Amino acid sequence: MNKILFLGDSFTWGQGLYFYKWKDDNKKISSDVGGMYPSHSDLITNDDLIYKDKLSFTGLVGEHYNLEPIKRITNGGSNTDILLDTIPLIDRYNNSIDKVVFQFTTLSRYQFRDLNITDADAFNPSFSSMFEQRSFQFFNHIDGILKYYSNLYKFQYCYMDWLGDFYKFNPYKFIKYSYKEKQFYYFDILLDEYKIDIDINGHKIIDLHLNKDGQNILSTGIIKHFEE
């Protein structure tokens, strides 16, 4: 079966989608369990992982194209971490890859790792232009790698942008999302309305990741992009 690779952070991993299974199962959880992954990571079972992958946009898009979705095992990480996991996965699945979706995470938490920006750089009068230039160079670095592999293994690829840090560098390669009769190139705009907000046995959990409806919006955007 041919593959579709999804490379990204916790949004691509499917953070919080297993809460729907916990609700259906009436799972008993302690009061200290919240939306943050470390508060409950030890409670997640293999069945939970299978469940969240089916609900995720990764599962929805894979099912639409009859492709096996492959993604990073890691929940989270920097853009550099994502890239470092991308290359071995492409090499591993090579000619069986039909499509690749690379999701950019935020730069704000990983400036040093992604852009080699130090604390001292924040006092540089030209910081804004330096930040923009290095962001552009970083995008081109990643795009050059994916372009090389897409030519080598004959797959399609595109990008997802969480906060809008990267789409401006090449909008044509980024997924667009329809929300309130407008088109957006980044999906953070969806979190106000489509974050995970769920009650499990009287215990309310808010997880700032996209719920089932939000997953459908992401999958629709990806499918439309590949079919345009």
Backbone torsions as a table, in degrees:
resi	resn	phi	psi	omega
1	MET	NA	131.7	178.7
2	ASN	-69.2	161.9	-170.4
3	LYS	-116.3	154.8	164.6
4	ILE	-124.5	123.6	-177.1
5	LEU	-96.0	133.1	175.4
6	PHE	-118.7	117.7	-178.6
7	LEU	-118.5	119.9	-178.5
8	GLY	-172.4	-165.0	-177.8
9	ASP	-96.7	-144.4	-175.9
10	SER	-67.2	-25.3	177.3
11	PHE	-67.0	-41.5	177.8
12	THR	-73.2	-34.5	179.5
13	TRP	-63.3	-33.9	-179.7
14	GLY	103.3	30.7	-177.9
15	GLN	-52.8	128.4	172.6
16	GLY	87.9	-12.9	-175.9
17	LEU	-70.6	-21.0	176.3
18	TYR	-69.5	-15.8	177.6
19	PHE	-60.4	-29.8	178.1
20	TYR	-65.7	-36.8	175.7
21	LYS	-67.9	-41.3	178.5
22	TRP	-60.6	-38.1	177.6
23	LYS	-64.8	-47.1	179.8
24	ASP	-62.8	-34.8	-178.8
25	ASP	-85.4	-1.6	-174.9
26	ASN	52.4	44.3	-177.3
27	LYS	-64.7	134.9	177.6
28	LYS	-86.6	123.8	-179.1
29	ILE	-130.0	153.2	-178.8
30	SER	-80.0	165.6	-175.7
31	SER	-68.8	-17.5	-178.7
32	ASP	-88.0	1.1	176.0
33	VAL	-79.1	126.3	179.4
34	GLY	-134.8	-167.0	-178.1
35	GLY	-73.1	-21.2	-179.7
36	MET	-72.8	128.8	-173.8
37	TYR	-52.6	-43.3	-178.5
38	PRO	-61.6	-20.5	-178.0
39	SER	-74.2	-12.0	-175.3
40	HIS	-149.5	8.7	-175.0
41	SER	-58.0	-31.5	-178.7
42	ASP	-73.2	-11.2	-179.2
43	LEU	-93.2	-10.3	-174.3
44	ILE	-78.6	128.2	-178.9
45	THR	-101.1	171.4	176.9
46	ASN	-63.5	-36.0	176.6
47	ASP	-63.7	-36.1	176.6
48	ASP	-62.8	-40.4	-179.3
49	LEU	-65.4	-41.9	178.1
50	ILE	-64.0	-41.5	-178.7
51	TYR	-63.3	-48.1	-176.4
52	LYS	-67.9	-31.1	178.5
53	ASP	-68.0	-33.1	177.4
54	LYS	-70.5	-37.0	179.6
55	LEU	-75.2	-26.5	-175.1
56	SER	-66.3	154.8	174.2
57	PHE	-57.0	-26.1	179.0
58	THR	-65.5	-42.1	177.1
59	GLY	-70.1	-39.0	-178.3
60	LEU	-65.3	-44.3	-179.8
61	VAL	-69.1	-41.7	178.0
62	GLY	-59.3	-42.8	179.1
63	GLU	-64.8	-40.3	-179.8
64	HIS	-58.7	-42.1	-176.4
65	TYR	-95.2	-0.1	-175.3
66	ASN	56.5	45.2	177.1
67	LEU	-118.7	147.5	177.1
68	GLU	-80.2	119.3	179.2
69	PRO	-77.3	130.1	177.0
70	ILE	-120.6	132.6	177.9
71	LYS	-146.0	170.6	179.6
72	ARG	-60.5	144.7	174.8
73	ILE	-74.7	-30.3	-173.9
74	THR	-73.4	137.4	176.7
75	ASN	-96.2	98.8	178.7
76	GLY	109.2	-163.0	178.8
77	GLY	111.9	171.7	-179.5
78	SER	-86.8	172.2	174.5
79	ASN	-62.1	-35.5	177.0
80	THR	-65.1	-42.8	176.5
81	ASP	-58.9	-43.9	-179.7
82	ILE	-61.4	-44.9	-180.0
83	LEU	-62.8	-42.3	-177.9
84	LEU	-65.6	-26.0	174.8
85	ASP	-85.0	-23.4	-177.2
86	THR	-67.5	-47.0	-173.7
87	ILE	-61.6	-47.5	177.9
88	PRO	-62.8	-34.6	179.2
89	LEU	-67.9	-40.6	177.3
90	ILE	-64.6	-43.8	178.8
91	ASP	-62.3	-36.4	-177.6
92	ARG	-68.8	-44.3	-173.1
93	TYR	-97.8	-15.7	172.7
94	ASN	27.5	-107.8	-171.3
95	ASN	-71.5	-7.7	177.6
96	SER	-88.3	-3.1	-178.9
97	ILE	-81.6	127.5	176.4
98	ASP	-100.5	-36.5	-177.5
99	LYS	-148.0	152.6	175.1
100	VAL	-133.1	132.9	175.7
101	VAL	-120.6	118.1	-178.9
102	PHE	-108.4	119.2	-179.5
103	GLN	-102.3	120.6	176.5
104	PHE	-78.5	134.8	173.0
105	THR	-94.2	-177.1	-178.1
106	THR	-70.8	147.3	173.2
107	LEU	-85.6	-22.0	-168.8
108	SER	-62.6	-31.7	-178.6
109	ARG	-88.0	-15.1	-170.2
110	TYR	-131.4	36.6	-176.0
111	GLN	-59.1	-44.6	-177.8
112	PHE	-65.2	-44.3	-175.7
113	ARG	-67.7	-41.7	-175.6
114	ASP	-87.6	-38.4	-172.1
115	LEU	-119.1	1.5	-179.3
116	ASN	57.0	44.2	178.1
117	ILE	-101.3	131.0	-179.1
118	THR	-102.2	169.8	177.3
119	ASP	-60.6	-37.0	-179.0
120	ALA	-64.6	-30.3	-179.4
121	ASP	-62.9	-24.6	-178.7
122	ALA	-62.8	-21.5	-179.4
123	PHE	-94.9	0.9	178.4
124	ASN	-72.3	125.7	-179.5
125	PRO	-57.1	-26.4	-179.7
126	SER	-101.8	26.8	-176.4
127	PHE	-56.9	-45.2	-176.1
128	SER	-59.6	-45.5	-179.7
129	SER	-70.3	-34.2	177.5
130	MET	-65.7	-43.5	179.6
131	PHE	-61.2	-44.9	-179.6
132	GLU	-64.1	-43.4	-179.0
133	GLN	-64.6	-44.0	-179.0
134	ARG	-69.6	-33.9	175.7
135	SER	-62.5	-43.4	179.2
136	PHE	-63.3	-44.3	179.2
137	GLN	-64.6	-38.2	-180.0
138	PHE	-65.9	-43.7	176.8
139	PHE	-60.2	-45.9	-179.2
140	ASN	-62.7	-33.5	176.8
141	HIS	-62.6	-49.4	179.7
142	ILE	-65.1	-44.1	-178.3
143	ASP	-63.8	-36.5	177.9
144	GLY	-63.3	-39.6	178.9
145	ILE	-65.8	-46.9	-179.3
146	LEU	-67.6	-35.5	177.6
147	LYS	-63.8	-43.0	178.2
148	TYR	-59.3	-49.5	-177.2
149	TYR	-69.9	-33.3	179.3
150	SER	-66.0	-34.9	175.7
151	ASN	-71.9	-36.4	-178.3
152	LEU	-69.6	-45.2	-174.2
153	TYR	-107.4	3.2	173.3
154	LYS	60.7	49.9	174.5
155	PHE	-117.0	159.6	172.4
156	GLN	-86.7	151.2	174.4
157	TYR	-145.3	157.1	177.2
158	CYS	-154.6	175.6	-176.6
159	TYR	-123.7	152.4	169.1
160	MET	-119.0	143.0	-178.4
161	ASP	-123.2	123.1	-179.8
162	TRP	-72.8	-58.9	-169.9
163	LEU	-108.5	-0.4	179.4
164	GLY	90.1	22.4	-179.3
165	ASP	-76.1	-24.9	-165.9
166	PHE	-125.3	-24.5	-169.2
167	TYR	-59.3	-28.6	-177.1
168	LYS	-63.9	-19.4	-176.9
169	PHE	-76.9	-23.5	176.3
170	ASN	-167.9	74.9	-173.8
171	PRO	-54.9	-31.7	-176.8
172	TYR	-58.8	-28.9	-176.9
173	LYS	-90.9	0.2	-176.3
174	PHE	-106.4	147.2	177.9
175	ILE	-69.7	139.8	173.2
176	LYS	-106.3	145.4	-178.7
177	TYR	-122.3	136.7	178.3
178	SER	-91.7	124.9	-178.9
179	TYR	-150.3	121.3	-179.9
180	LYS	52.6	46.4	176.4
181	GLU	63.7	22.1	175.7
182	LYS	-127.8	163.0	179.0
183	GLN	-110.9	132.8	-179.6
184	PHE	-128.9	146.4	178.6
185	TYR	-95.8	1.4	178.4
186	TYR	-136.1	148.6	-170.8
187	PHE	-99.9	-1.0	176.3
188	ASP	-58.2	-29.0	-179.5
189	ILE	-59.9	-22.4	-176.8
190	LEU	-80.6	-17.2	-170.2
191	LEU	-70.2	-24.7	177.6
192	ASP	-60.0	-40.4	-175.2
193	GLU	-101.1	-26.8	-170.1
194	TYR	-119.6	27.9	174.5
195	LYS	-76.1	159.5	178.2
196	ILE	-73.7	120.3	-179.7
197	ASP	-139.4	102.4	-167.3
198	ILE	-140.0	150.5	177.7
199	ASP	-112.4	123.5	179.2
200	ILE	-119.5	105.9	-178.7
201	ASN	52.6	45.5	177.9
202	GLY	81.4	0.8	-180.0
203	HIS	-105.6	114.2	-177.0
204	LYS	-83.4	130.9	178.4
205	ILE	-125.3	127.2	172.6
206	ILE	-114.6	121.6	179.8
207	ASP	-121.5	123.0	-175.2
208	LEU	-80.4	51.5	171.2
209	HIS	-129.1	165.3	-170.9
210	LEU	-76.4	137.2	179.4
211	ASN	-80.2	-170.1	-176.3
212	LYS	-60.4	-41.6	179.0
213	ASP	-65.7	-39.3	177.1
214	GLY	-63.1	-36.8	177.5
215	GLN	-62.6	-37.3	178.8
216	ASN	-65.6	-37.4	178.5
217	ILE	-65.1	-43.0	178.7
218	LEU	-62.9	-45.9	-177.5
219	SER	-64.7	-38.9	178.0
220	THR	-61.9	-41.7	178.9
221	GLY	-62.4	-42.4	-179.4
222	ILE	-65.7	-45.6	-179.3
223	ILE	-62.6	-43.8	178.3
224	LYS	-61.0	-39.6	-179.1
225	HIS	-62.5	-48.0	-177.2
226	PHE	-68.4	-23.6	-176.1
227	GLU	-96.3	-4.5	178.1
228	GLU	-75.9	NA	NA
